[in-house]
Amino acid sequence: MDGHAFLRETAALIASGWCCGAEARNSSGSAVEASDPSATAWSLRGALAVVSDRPDGGVDALRDALWGISGVIPDSELDGWNNAAGRTQGDTLQMLTHAQTSLDANPPPDTGWSSPGS
């Protein structure tokens, strides 16, 4: 998985359910861990965590996805951005689309290393 696919997978989770104030929430609105099988909605950070835990997630793809996000949002604190007053699921999905464009326009620097399995 590359950074673009990572962002698309993150957006797919958020499209199915988005939350704020917790990594994830279940169908009754209770806060749960992002990886909890009962989760039905995820924050930006929670969705990123779920995708990074997938076998094809990988640290390089996460790094590239975060690089794309950093080109779009000024807040380095993902929870702060996600939980900002008035933030919506639509805002988050739009930001993830813009993050893919940002990744195209400004690719991450070559760090000279890869994670095992890359």
Secondary structure, DSSP 8 states (H G I E B T S, - for coil): --HHHHHHHHHHHHHH-B-SSSSEEETTS-EE-TT-TTEEEE-HHHHHHHHHTSTTT-HHHHHHHHHHHHTT-S-S-HHHHHTSTT--HHHHHHHHHHHHHHHHHS-----S---TT-
